[in-house]
Amino acid sequence: MPIYIKDYSWSETDDEVYVSVPLKGVRASKADVYSNDVYIKVNFPPYLFEIDLFAPIDADAAVATVGDGYVKFVLPKQEAVTWGQLKTNLDSLEDVRKRRQDAADRALAKAEEARKEKARLQREEEQKLIQKQIEVERAERARVAALKEEEKRVAEASLQEWANQIKHTPTPSAQNSIPSDDSSPSPRKDSAIFHDDDVSPPEHATNGVSGADKNEDANVDEMEDDDDDDDDEAGLDMEAIRAKVRAQMKEKSRPPPRASGAEIEITFTSRGLIPTKTARESEDVKWQARITQAQEAHRKKTNADARGIEETSPIFLKDKGNAFYKSGNYAAAVNAYTAALEIDPANLVCLSNRAACHLHLFHAPSCIADCTTALSFITTQESTLRDQLVQDAEGDETRRKMRVKLLARRGAAKVTLGDVKGAKEDYKAAVELDPRNEGVKEDLERLSETVGAE
């Protein structure tokens, strides 16, 4: 049976009513305050204060302050008049109950309307965020497509240039043939330069020309005179010319174009042979483990080239999940964190954030599973560092804070499942790791009281 508080005080103006209720030594965190437009109540076991007001107030603008041993109400009046008394004049208990019920129904209807309005605004905000995300992803895809198209264009231009060079490379016969006058019916044949076996000894060796046609000699002489060339064909070394032409005709070795998608083997120097400082040793251990996991995950992707950058980057997906979480879209955040964890299963931040989303969505088993997995990863990291005798003070502090957060979330999830004792164990472990965390300590005290009451 509660103890009703009678020694309260109150005052009023034409616009507001002020009520002060003593807490009788009870902690402020234990006080539960409720009010509607005609009724106020303060429940702080074993004490109870309640009063039916003389006239309606503006419940939305009412303020209750808890502290310094008092609960102080500031209640704006709906009508600016002097009451003269705080309590209603109704004497019938049935009338009082009906008045309270009507006020409670009005408060519930107003709360339901506010909830619907909040849900509507949240849906609009989610739609805006989704649209914005779609635009960002579309722009990213367009950028990647433009880069690929530019690379394709450059490669095609390079191939075309190479083909043109091969196609327009002059043959030795074109380089070494002697041009004839425009009046000549046919060009001179220099097959003797290229094939020794088909050449018969020239009749006039000093001329250096295969001399079957006298008109050709005349045409050559005319051209030389027209060009004022001082060189005489008689002084040419035909063997030197043949050697030079053969060298020009010799095919140059050109590597074929590399096929797209071809695998290139790259060998790196082993990091194990490079001495590192103590401050970097723990980072090297984690780096090697993360690289191994990423390589293994990459091998399992059969169509990685067709996927966008946002689908293969755990950092991008984590940031995407954080944006959804901040907007209150916890289901979408879970999907983003899950996609990141498929690429990087040991990402503790994604595991912790996904556990928080599950807790908001009242998916207690999934929250417990994520917290347990993350805690096991932390234990494995610490065991690896101990085995390698690595000192990592900064990393130890980070892991300690992560443990506290994961234990608290797992404890909260266990409470929703009714496992109060299991939750108390998690909160107790969290307090041992962080004795200065007042929020976790208060939760542990409440759980202890609940377990003691049972």
C-alpha contacts under 8 A as a table, 3 or more apart, distances in Angstrom:
res1	aa1	res2	aa2	distance
1	M	46	P	7.94
2	P	45	P	7.07
2	P	46	P	5.31
2	P	47	Y	5.44
2	P	48	L	6.02
3	I	46	P	6.08
3	I	47	Y	4.60
3	I	48	L	5.88
4	Y	47	Y	5.82
4	Y	48	L	4.85
4	Y	49	F	5.66
5	I	8	Y	7.01
5	I	21	V	7.88
5	I	47	Y	6.66
5	I	48	L	6.03
5	I	49	F	5.16
6	K	49	F	7.68
7	D	21	V	7.58
7	D	22	P	7.74
8	Y	19	V	7.34
8	Y	20	S	5.85
8	Y	21	V	4.88
8	Y	22	P	6.69
9	S	19	V	5.88
9	S	20	S	5.31
9	S	21	V	6.85
10	W	17	V	7.29
10	W	18	Y	5.34
10	W	19	V	4.30
10	W	20	S	6.16
10	W	86	L	7.71
11	S	17	V	5.96
11	S	18	Y	5.14
11	S	19	V	6.68
12	E	15	D	7.73
12	E	16	E	5.74
12	E	17	V	4.29
12	E	18	Y	5.86
12	E	82	T	7.51
12	E	83	W	7.98
13	T	16	E	5.26
13	T	17	V	6.39
13	T	82	T	6.73
14	D	77	K	7.90
14	D	80	A	4.97
14	D	81	V	4.92
14	D	82	T	5.15
15	D	76	P	5.97
15	D	77	K	5.45
15	D	79	E	7.31
15	D	80	A	4.89
15	D	81	V	6.98
16	E	74	V	6.80
16	E	75	L	5.48
16	E	76	P	4.36
16	E	77	K	5.41
17	V	73	F	7.83
17	V	74	V	5.99
17	V	75	L	5.02
17	V	76	P	6.42
17	V	77	K	7.16
18	Y	72	K	7.25
18	Y	73	F	5.60
18	Y	74	V	4.95
18	Y	75	L	6.37
19	V	72	K	5.74
19	V	73	F	5.01
19	V	74	V	6.86
20	S	70	Y	6.49
20	S	71	V	5.82
20	S	72	K	4.50
20	S	73	F	6.39
21	V	49	F	7.73
21	V	70	Y	5.50
21	V	71	V	5.13
21	V	72	K	6.40
22	P	69	G	6.03
22	P	70	Y	4.49
22	P	71	V	6.49
23	L	26	V	5.49
23	L	27	R	7.66
23	L	28	A	7.62
23	L	44	F	7.48
23	L	69	G	5.28
23	L	70	Y	5.34
23	L	71	V	7.03
24	K	69	G	7.16
25	G	69	G	6.67
26	V	30	K	7.00
26	V	31	A	7.90
26	V	44	F	7.02
26	V	69	G	7.75
27	R	30	K	5.57
27	R	31	A	7.31
27	R	69	G	7.91
28	A	31	A	5.52
28	A	66	V	6.22
28	A	67	G	6.08
28	A	69	G	7.21
30	K	44	F	5.73
30	K	45	P	7.64
31	A	42	V	6.65
31	A	43	N	5.79
31	A	44	F	4.51
31	A	45	P	7.94
31	A	66	V	7.90
32	D	42	V	5.65
32	D	43	N	5.05
32	D	44	F	6.25
33	V	40	I	7.74
33	V	41	K	5.89
33	V	42	V	4.61
33	V	43	N	6.51
33	V	64	A	7.73
34	Y	40	I	5.81
34	Y	41	K	5.17
34	Y	42	V	6.46
35	S	38	V	7.76
35	S	39	Y	5.60
35	S	40	I	4.18
35	S	41	K	6.18
35	S	59	A	6.89
36	N	39	Y	5.37
36	N	40	I	6.48
36	N	57	I	7.94
36	N	59	A	5.36
36	N	103	A	6.32
36	N	104	A	6.67
36	N	107	A	6.38
37	D	56	P	5.08
37	D	57	I	4.81
37	D	58	D	5.95
37	D	59	A	4.99
37	D	103	A	6.30
37	D	107	A	7.94
38	V	52	D	5.90
38	V	53	L	5.10
38	V	54	F	7.45
38	V	55	A	6.45
38	V	56	P	4.96
38	V	57	I	6.46
38	V	99	R	7.84
38	V	100	R	7.06
38	V	103	A	6.55
39	Y	50	E	7.41
39	Y	51	I	5.95
39	Y	52	D	4.64
39	Y	53	L	5.68
39	Y	100	R	6.78
39	Y	103	A	7.87
40	I	50	E	5.71
40	I	51	I	5.80
40	I	52	D	6.86
40	I	53	L	7.67
41	K	48	L	7.54
41	K	49	F	5.53
41	K	50	E	4.20
41	K	51	I	6.69
42	V	48	L	5.94
42	V	49	F	5.06
42	V	50	E	6.40
43	N	47	Y	6.34
43	N	48	L	4.71
43	N	49	F	6.43
44	F	47	Y	5.25
44	F	48	L	6.14
45	P	48	L	6.92
51	I	87	K	6.49
52	D	87	K	5.63
52	D	88	T	5.81
52	D	96	V	7.73
52	D	100	R	7.84
53	L	56	P	7.02
53	L	86	L	5.70
53	L	87	K	4.82
53	L	88	T	5.31
54	F	83	W	6.95
54	F	85	Q	6.79
54	F	86	L	5.39
54	F	87	K	4.83
54	F	88	T	3.93
54	F	89	N	6.92
55	A	77	K	7.81
55	A	83	W	7.62
55	A	88	T	7.20
56	P	77	K	6.61
56	P	78	Q	6.04
57	I	62	A	7.87
57	I	75	L	6.34
57	I	76	P	5.67
57	I	77	K	4.37
57	I	78	Q	4.97
58	D	61	A	5.60
58	D	62	A	6.29
58	D	75	L	7.02
58	D	76	P	5.55
58	D	77	K	5.94
58	D	78	Q	5.62
59	A	62	A	5.06
59	A	75	L	7.46
59	A	76	P	7.82
61	A	75	L	7.43
61	A	76	P	6.67
62	A	73	F	7.33
62	A	74	V	5.81
62	A	75	L	4.76
62	A	76	P	6.12
63	V	73	F	5.75
63	V	74	V	5.18
63	V	75	L	6.65
64	A	71	V	6.65
64	A	72	K	5.56
64	A	73	F	4.51
64	A	74	V	6.46
65	T	71	V	5.62
65	T	72	K	5.14
65	T	73	F	6.54
66	V	69	G	7.61
66	V	70	Y	6.01
66	V	71	V	4.55
66	V	72	K	6.54
67	G	70	Y	5.58
67	G	71	V	6.57
77	K	80	A	6.26
83	W	86	L	7.02
85	Q	88	T	7.89
90	L	93	L	7.86
90	L	95	D	6.83
90	L	96	V	6.46
91	D	95	D	7.64
91	D	96	V	7.55
92	S	95	D	5.21
92	S	96	V	6.36
93	L	96	V	5.05
93	L	97	R	6.17
94	E	97	R	5.12
94	E	98	K	6.12
95	D	98	K	5.07
95	D	99	R	6.05
96	V	99	R	5.07
96	V	100	R	6.17
97	R	100	R	5.07
97	R	101	Q	6.08
98	K	101	Q	5.04
98	K	102	D	6.09
99	R	102	D	5.26
99	R	103	A	6.26
100	R	103	A	5.14
100	R	104	A	6.10
101	Q	104	A	4.94
101	Q	105	D	6.08
102	D	105	D	5.10
102	D	106	R	6.25
103	A	106	R	5.08
103	A	107	A	6.19
104	A	107	A	5.00
104	A	108	L	6.13
105	D	108	L	5.06
105	D	109	A	6.09
106	R	109	A	5.11
106	R	110	K	6.11
107	A	110	K	5.09
107	A	111	A	6.04
108	L	111	A	4.96
108	L	112	E	6.01
109	A	112	E	5.07
109	A	113	E	6.14
110	K	113	E	5.06
110	K	114	A	6.12
111	A	114	A	4.97
111	A	115	R	6.03
112	E	115	R	4.96
112	E	116	K	6.20
113	E	116	K	5.16
113	E	117	E	6.18
114	A	117	E	5.04
114	A	118	K	6.06
115	R	118	K	5.05
115	R	119	A	6.08
116	K	119	A	4.98
116	K	120	R	6.07
117	E	120	R	5.02
117	E	121	L	6.19
118	K	121	L	5.11
118	K	122	Q	6.00
119	A	122	Q	4.94
119	A	123	R	6.07
120	R	123	R	5.11
120	R	124	E	6.25
121	L	124	E	5.06
121	L	125	E	6.11
122	Q	125	E	4.97
122	Q	126	E	6.04
122	Q	328	G	7.99
123	R	126	E	4.98
123	R	127	Q	6.10
124	E	127	Q	5.08
124	E	128	K	6.21
125	E	128	K	5.05
125	E	129	L	6.14
125	E	327	S	7.74
126	E	129	L	5.00
126	E	130	I	5.98
126	E	327	S	7.18
126	E	329	N	7.13
127	Q	130	I	5.04
127	Q	131	Q	5.98
128	K	131	Q	5.08
128	K	132	K	6.00
129	L	132	K	4.98
129	L	133	Q	5.99
130	I	133	Q	4.95
130	I	134	I	6.02
131	Q	134	I	4.99
131	Q	135	E	6.19
132	K	135	E	5.07
132	K	136	V	6.22
133	Q	136	V	5.00
133	Q	137	E	6.09
134	I	137	E	5.08
134	I	138	R	5.95
135	E	138	R	4.99
135	E	139	A	6.06
136	V	139	A	5.13
136	V	140	E	6.15
137	E	140	E	4.96
137	E	141	R	6.08
137	E	310	E	7.69
138	R	141	R	5.09
138	R	142	A	6.11
139	A	142	A	5.01
139	A	143	R	6.11
140	E	143	R	5.02
140	E	144	V	6.19
141	R	144	V	5.12
141	R	145	A	6.01
141	R	308	G	6.86
142	A	145	A	5.01
142	A	146	A	6.03
143	R	146	A	5.08
143	R	147	L	6.24
144	V	147	L	5.07
144	V	148	K	6.20
145	A	148	K	5.06
145	A	149	E	6.04
146	A	149	E	5.00
146	A	150	E	6.04
147	L	150	E	5.08
147	L	151	E	6.15
148	K	151	E	5.07
148	K	152	K	6.08
149	E	152	K	4.97
149	E	153	R	6.08
150	E	153	R	5.01
150	E	154	V	6.16
151	E	154	V	5.17
151	E	155	A	6.11
152	K	155	A	5.12
152	K	156	E	6.08
153	R	156	E	5.15
153	R	157	A	6.09
154	V	157	A	5.10
154	V	158	S	6.11
155	A	158	S	5.05
155	A	159	L	6.17
156	E	159	L	5.06
156	E	160	Q	6.05
157	A	160	Q	5.02
157	A	161	E	6.06
158	S	161	E	5.13
158	S	162	W	6.19
159	L	162	W	5.06
159	L	163	A	6.13
159	L	257	P	7.83
160	Q	163	A	5.03
160	Q	164	N	6.10
161	E	164	N	5.09
161	E	165	Q	6.21
162	W	165	Q	5.14
162	W	166	I	6.38
163	A	166	I	5.16
163	A	167	K	6.06
164	N	167	K	4.93
164	N	168	H	5.94
165	Q	168	H	5.36
165	Q	169	T	5.91
166	I	169	T	5.44
170	P	174	A	6.40
170	P	175	Q	6.82
171	T	174	A	5.40
171	T	175	Q	6.50
171	T	249	M	6.77
172	P	175	Q	4.99
172	P	176	N	6.10
172	P	245	V	5.63
172	P	246	R	7.70
172	P	248	Q	6.37
172	P	249	M	5.81
173	S	176	N	5.38
173	S	177	S	5.74
173	S	190	D	7.18
174	A	177	S	5.61
176	N	245	V	7.52
177	S	188	R	7.09
177	S	189	K	7.51
177	S	190	D	6.39
178	I	188	R	6.83
179	P	187	P	7.12
179	P	188	R	7.59
180	S	183	S	7.95
180	S	184	S	6.13
180	S	187	P	6.24
180	S	188	R	7.24
180	S	219	N	6.72
180	S	220	V	6.88
180	S	223	M	7.49
181	D	184	S	5.46
181	D	219	N	6.53
181	D	223	M	6.81
182	D	185	P	8.00
184	S	187	P	7.14
184	S	219	N	7.81
188	R	216	E	7.61
189	K	192	A	8.00
190	D	193	I	5.65
190	D	194	F	7.52
191	S	194	F	5.44
191	S	195	H	6.29
192	A	195	H	5.48
192	A	196	D	6.24
192	A	198	D	6.76
192	A	199	V	5.36
192	A	210	S	7.74
193	I	196	D	7.11
193	I	238	M	7.56
193	I	241	I	7.48
193	I	242	R	5.34
194	F	242	R	6.47
194	F	245	V	7.69
194	F	246	R	7.31
195	H	198	D	5.76
195	H	199	V	6.98
196	D	199	V	5.43
201	P	205	A	7.89
202	P	205	A	5.51
202	P	208	G	7.97
202	P	209	V	7.42
202	P	210	S	5.58
202	P	211	G	7.13
203	E	210	S	7.64
203	E	211	G	7.22
204	H	207	N	5.69
204	H	208	G	7.39
204	H	209	V	7.75
204	H	211	G	7.58
205	A	208	G	5.61
205	A	209	V	7.57
206	T	234	A	5.27
206	T	235	G	7.53
207	N	233	E	6.22
207	N	234	A	4.38
207	N	235	G	7.81
208	G	233	E	6.32
208	G	234	A	5.73
208	G	235	G	7.78
208	G	236	L	6.50
208	G	237	D	7.73
208	G	238	M	6.72
209	V	233	E	7.97
211	G	214	K	6.70
211	G	216	E	7.78
211	G	217	D	7.31
213	D	216	E	5.51
213	D	217	D	7.14
214	K	217	D	5.32
214	K	218	A	6.55
215	N	218	A	4.98
215	N	219	N	6.08
216	E	219	N	5.00
216	E	220	V	6.07
217	D	220	V	5.10
217	D	221	D	6.18
218	A	221	D	5.14
218	A	222	E	6.18
219	N	222	E	5.07
219	N	223	M	6.24
220	V	223	M	5.18
220	V	224	E	6.18
221	D	224	E	5.13
221	D	225	D	6.18
222	E	225	D	5.15
222	E	226	D	6.21
223	M	226	D	5.05
223	M	227	D	6.20
224	E	227	D	5.20
224	E	228	D	6.09
224	E	229	D	5.54
225	D	228	D	5.13
225	D	229	D	6.74
229	D	232	D	7.96
231	D	235	G	7.73
232	D	235	G	5.75
232	D	236	L	7.45
233	E	236	L	5.38
237	D	240	A	5.45
237	D	241	I	6.46
238	M	241	I	4.99
238	M	242	R	6.17
239	E	242	R	5.08
239	E	243	A	6.29
240	A	243	A	5.16
240	A	244	K	6.18
241	I	244	K	5.15
241	I	245	V	6.16
242	R	245	V	5.21
242	R	246	R	6.16
243	A	246	R	5.21
243	A	247	A	6.26
244	K	247	A	5.18
244	K	248	Q	6.34
245	V	248	Q	5.04
245	V	249	M	6.11
246	R	249	M	5.02
246	R	250	K	6.14
247	A	250	K	5.26
248	Q	251	E	7.93
258	R	262	A	7.40
259	A	262	A	5.77
270	S	273	L	5.98
270	S	274	I	7.52
271	R	274	I	5.31
272	G	275	P	7.59
276	T	280	R	6.29
276	T	281	E	6.39
277	K	280	R	5.38
277	K	281	E	6.42
278	T	281	E	5.25
278	T	282	S	7.73
278	T	390	V	7.00
278	T	391	Q	6.93
279	A	282	S	7.02
279	A	283	E	7.91
279	A	391	Q	7.47
279	A	392	D	6.78
280	R	283	E	5.25
280	R	284	D	6.25
281	E	284	D	5.07
281	E	285	V	6.41
281	E	390	V	6.56
282	S	285	V	5.17
282	S	286	K	6.38
282	S	385	L	6.68
282	S	390	V	6.26
282	S	391	Q	7.50
282	S	392	D	6.40
283	E	286	K	5.20
283	E	287	W	5.85
284	D	287	W	4.89
284	D	288	Q	6.05
285	V	288	Q	5.33
285	V	289	A	6.38
285	V	385	L	7.88
286	K	289	A	5.17
286	K	290	R	6.07
286	K	381	Q	7.90
287	W	290	R	5.18
287	W	291	I	6.05
288	Q	291	I	5.21
288	Q	292	T	6.19
289	A	292	T	5.21
289	A	293	Q	6.32
290	R	293	Q	5.16
290	R	294	A	6.07
290	R	344	D	7.77
290	R	346	A	7.79
291	I	294	A	5.05
291	I	295	Q	6.09
292	T	295	Q	5.21
292	T	296	E	6.23
293	Q	296	E	5.11
293	Q	297	A	6.14
293	Q	344	D	7.21
294	A	297	A	5.07
294	A	298	H	6.05
294	A	343	I	6.88
294	A	344	D	6.58
295	Q	298	H	5.00
295	Q	299	R	6.31
296	E	299	R	5.30
296	E	300	K	6.77
297	A	300	K	5.34
297	A	301	K	6.86
297	A	343	I	6.28
297	A	344	D	8.00
298	H	301	K	5.32
298	H	304	A	7.92
299	R	302	T	7.39
301	K	304	A	5.54
303	N	306	A	5.78
303	N	307	R	7.13
304	A	307	R	5.42
304	A	312	T	7.97
305	D	308	G	7.95
307	R	311	E	6.31
307	R	312	T	7.23
308	G	311	E	5.46
308	G	312	T	6.91
309	I	312	T	5.37
309	I	313	S	6.15
310	E	313	S	5.66
310	E	316	F	5.94
310	E	317	L	6.63
311	E	314	P	7.95
311	E	317	L	7.30
311	E	339	A	7.67
312	T	343	I	7.12
313	S	316	F	5.33
313	S	317	L	6.37
313	S	340	A	7.28
313	S	343	I	7.77
314	P	317	L	5.03
314	P	318	K	5.96
314	P	339	A	7.64
314	P	340	A	4.40
314	P	341	L	7.29
314	P	343	I	6.39
314	P	344	D	6.64
315	I	318	K	5.07
315	I	319	D	6.23
315	I	340	A	7.47
316	F	319	D	5.25
316	F	320	K	6.14
317	L	320	K	4.89
317	L	321	G	6.15
317	L	336	A	5.50
317	L	337	Y	6.53
317	L	339	A	6.90
317	L	340	A	5.46
318	K	321	G	5.04
318	K	322	N	6.21
318	K	336	A	6.63
318	K	337	Y	5.80
318	K	340	A	6.29
318	K	350	C	6.48
319	D	322	N	4.97
319	D	323	A	6.27
320	K	323	A	5.21
320	K	324	F	6.44
320	K	333	A	7.37
320	K	336	A	6.41
321	G	324	F	5.12
321	G	325	Y	6.09
321	G	332	A	7.14
321	G	333	A	4.18
321	G	334	V	6.97
321	G	335	N	7.64
321	G	336	A	4.89
321	G	337	Y	5.71
322	N	325	Y	4.97
322	N	326	K	6.18
322	N	333	A	6.75
323	A	326	K	5.27
323	A	327	S	6.36
323	A	333	A	7.70
324	F	327	S	5.15
324	F	328	G	6.34
324	F	329	N	5.09
324	F	330	Y	6.51
324	F	332	A	6.23
324	F	333	A	5.03
325	Y	328	G	5.14
325	Y	329	N	5.65
325	Y	330	Y	5.39
325	Y	332	A	7.98
325	Y	333	A	5.52
325	Y	357	C	7.34
326	K	329	N	7.59
329	N	332	A	5.64
329	N	333	A	6.35
330	Y	333	A	4.90
330	Y	334	V	6.15
330	Y	357	C	5.30
330	Y	358	H	7.70
330	Y	360	H	7.22
330	Y	361	L	7.01
331	A	334	V	5.15
331	A	335	N	6.55
331	A	357	C	7.35
331	A	361	L	7.62
332	A	335	N	5.11
332	A	336	A	6.37
333	A	336	A	5.10
333	A	337	Y	6.16
333	A	354	R	7.38
333	A	357	C	7.15
334	V	337	Y	5.21
334	V	338	T	5.99
334	V	354	R	5.53
334	V	357	C	6.39
334	V	358	H	7.54
335	N	338	T	5.08
335	N	339	A	6.25
336	A	339	A	5.21
336	A	340	A	6.38
337	Y	340	A	5.05
337	Y	341	L	6.17
337	Y	350	C	5.54
337	Y	351	L	7.47
337	Y	353	N	7.66
337	Y	354	R	6.13
338	T	341	L	5.04
338	T	342	E	6.27
338	T	350	C	7.93
338	T	354	R	7.69
339	A	342	E	5.20
339	A	343	I	6.88
340	A	343	I	5.40
340	A	344	D	6.13
340	A	345	P	7.74
340	A	350	C	7.32
341	L	344	D	4.73
341	L	345	P	4.40
341	L	346	A	7.19
341	L	347	N	6.54
341	L	350	C	6.87
341	L	351	L	7.59
342	E	345	P	5.76
344	D	347	N	5.75
346	A	374	A	7.80
346	A	377	F	6.91
347	N	350	C	5.56
347	N	351	L	6.44
348	L	351	L	5.06
348	L	352	S	6.07
348	L	374	A	5.81
348	L	377	F	7.75
349	V	352	S	5.16
349	V	353	N	6.06
350	C	353	N	5.13
350	C	354	R	5.93
351	L	354	R	5.20
351	L	355	A	6.18
351	L	370	D	5.76
351	L	371	C	7.10
351	L	373	T	7.89
351	L	374	A	6.23
352	S	355	A	5.13
352	S	356	A	6.43
352	S	370	D	6.99
352	S	371	C	6.50
352	S	374	A	7.05
352	S	406	L	6.59
353	N	356	A	5.04
353	N	357	C	6.38
354	R	357	C	4.99
354	R	358	H	6.24
354	R	367	C	7.53
354	R	370	D	7.32
355	A	358	H	5.06
355	A	359	L	6.23
355	A	366	S	7.09
355	A	367	C	4.35
355	A	368	I	7.32
355	A	370	D	5.56
355	A	371	C	6.33
355	A	409	R	7.44
356	A	359	L	5.03
356	A	360	H	6.39
356	A	367	C	6.98
356	A	409	R	6.98
357	C	360	H	5.11
357	C	361	L	6.24
357	C	367	C	7.92
358	H	361	L	4.98
358	H	362	F	6.05
358	H	363	H	4.87
358	H	364	A	6.58
358	H	366	S	6.33
358	H	367	C	5.19
359	L	362	F	5.01
359	L	363	H	5.84
359	L	364	A	5.97
359	L	367	C	5.92
359	L	409	R	7.52
359	L	412	A	7.95
359	L	413	A	6.41
360	H	363	H	7.66
362	F	413	A	7.94
362	F	416	T	7.91
363	H	366	S	5.63
363	H	367	C	6.30
364	A	367	C	5.04
364	A	368	I	6.17
364	A	413	A	4.81
364	A	414	K	6.96
364	A	416	T	6.90
364	A	417	L	6.97
365	P	368	I	5.13
365	P	369	A	6.17
365	P	413	A	7.45
366	S	369	A	5.02
366	S	370	D	6.23
367	C	370	D	5.30
367	C	371	C	6.21
367	C	409	R	7.60
367	C	410	R	6.63
367	C	413	A	6.59
368	I	371	C	5.20
368	I	372	T	6.05
368	I	409	R	7.87
368	I	410	R	5.12
368	I	413	A	6.46
368	I	414	K	7.51
369	A	372	T	5.17
369	A	373	T	6.14
370	D	373	T	5.12
370	D	374	A	6.16
371	C	374	A	5.18
371	C	375	L	6.13
371	C	406	L	5.38
371	C	407	L	7.23
371	C	409	R	7.41
371	C	410	R	6.06
372	T	375	L	5.13
372	T	376	S	6.21
372	T	410	R	7.87
373	T	376	S	5.16
373	T	377	F	6.37
374	A	377	F	5.09
374	A	378	I	6.35
374	A	406	L	7.71
375	L	378	I	5.10
375	L	379	T	6.25
375	L	403	R	6.60
375	L	406	L	7.25
376	S	379	T	5.02
376	S	380	T	6.18
377	F	380	T	5.05
377	F	381	Q	6.21
378	I	381	Q	5.12
378	I	382	E	6.24
378	I	399	R	6.76
378	I	403	R	7.95
379	T	382	E	5.18
379	T	383	S	6.13
380	T	383	S	5.07
380	T	384	T	6.17
381	Q	384	T	5.17
381	Q	385	L	6.28
382	E	385	L	5.17
382	E	386	R	6.18
383	S	386	R	5.11
383	S	387	D	6.16
384	T	387	D	5.14
384	T	388	Q	6.33
385	L	388	Q	5.19
385	L	389	L	6.06
385	L	390	V	5.23
385	L	391	Q	7.54
386	R	389	L	4.93
386	R	390	V	6.25
387	D	390	V	7.88
392	D	395	G	5.28
392	D	396	D	6.07
393	A	396	D	5.06
393	A	397	E	6.41
394	E	397	E	5.31
394	E	398	T	6.45
395	G	398	T	5.07
395	G	399	R	6.15
396	D	399	R	5.15
396	D	400	R	6.09
397	E	400	R	5.05
397	E	401	K	6.36
398	T	401	K	5.34
398	T	402	M	6.28
399	R	402	M	4.99
399	R	403	R	6.09
400	R	403	R	5.09
400	R	404	V	6.39
400	R	433	L	6.85
401	K	404	V	5.18
401	K	405	K	6.36
401	K	434	D	7.89
402	M	405	K	5.16
402	M	406	L	6.14
403	R	406	L	5.14
403	R	407	L	5.97
403	R	430	A	7.32
404	V	407	L	5.25
404	V	408	A	6.16
404	V	429	A	7.92
404	V	430	A	4.75
404	V	431	V	7.69
404	V	433	L	6.58
404	V	434	D	6.93
405	K	408	A	5.29
405	K	409	R	6.29
405	K	430	A	7.78
406	L	409	R	5.19
406	L	410	R	6.08
407	L	410	R	5.12
407	L	411	G	6.00
407	L	426	D	5.32
407	L	427	Y	6.48
407	L	429	A	7.35
407	L	430	A	5.88
408	A	411	G	5.03
408	A	412	A	6.19
408	A	426	D	6.60
408	A	427	Y	5.76
408	A	430	A	6.54
408	A	440	V	7.07
409	R	412	A	5.08
409	R	413	A	6.23
410	R	413	A	5.07
410	R	414	K	6.22
410	R	423	A	7.27
410	R	426	D	7.10
411	G	414	K	5.08
411	G	415	V	6.34
411	G	422	G	7.11
411	G	423	A	4.01
411	G	424	K	6.88
411	G	425	E	7.83
411	G	426	D	5.33
411	G	427	Y	6.10
412	A	415	V	5.14
412	A	416	T	6.69
412	A	423	A	6.61
413	A	416	T	5.31
413	A	417	L	6.68
413	A	423	A	7.82
414	K	417	L	5.07
414	K	418	G	6.33
414	K	419	D	5.09
414	K	420	V	6.66
414	K	422	G	6.67
414	K	423	A	5.33
415	V	418	G	5.04
415	V	419	D	5.43
415	V	420	V	5.29
415	V	423	A	5.91
416	T	419	D	7.54
419	D	422	G	5.40
419	D	423	A	6.21
420	V	423	A	5.01
420	V	424	K	6.09
420	V	447	L	6.86
420	V	451	V	7.09
421	K	424	K	5.01
421	K	425	E	6.40
421	K	451	V	7.10
422	G	425	E	5.18
422	G	426	D	6.52
423	A	426	D	5.18
423	A	427	Y	6.21
423	A	447	L	7.91
424	K	427	Y	5.10
424	K	428	K	5.94
424	K	444	L	6.26
424	K	447	L	6.12
424	K	448	S	7.14
425	E	428	K	5.06
425	E	429	A	6.23
426	D	429	A	5.16
426	D	430	A	6.23
427	Y	430	A	4.93
427	Y	431	V	6.17
427	Y	440	V	6.68
427	Y	441	K	7.78
427	Y	443	D	7.55
427	Y	444	L	5.78
428	K	431	V	5.14
428	K	432	E	6.27
428	K	444	L	6.70
429	A	432	E	5.12
429	A	433	L	6.42
430	A	433	L	5.16
430	A	434	D	6.16
430	A	440	V	7.36
431	V	434	D	4.94
431	V	435	P	4.88
431	V	436	R	7.76
431	V	437	N	7.01
431	V	440	V	6.54
431	V	441	K	6.32
432	E	435	P	5.70
434	D	437	N	5.77
435	P	438	E	7.84
435	P	441	K	7.68
437	N	440	V	5.65
437	N	441	K	6.35
438	E	441	K	4.99
438	E	442	E	6.14
439	G	442	E	5.28
439	G	443	D	6.39
440	V	443	D	5.14
440	V	444	L	6.21
441	K	444	L	5.05
441	K	445	E	6.25
442	E	445	E	5.05
442	E	446	R	6.32
443	D	446	R	5.19
443	D	447	L	6.23
444	L	447	L	5.07
444	L	448	S	6.06
445	E	448	S	4.98
445	E	449	E	6.23
446	R	449	E	5.09
446	R	450	T	6.20
447	L	450	T	4.96
447	L	451	V	6.09
448	S	451	V	5.14
448	S	452	G	6.01
449	E	452	G	4.99
449	E	453	A	6.07
450	T	453	A	5.10
450	T	454	E	6.38
451	V	454	E	5.20
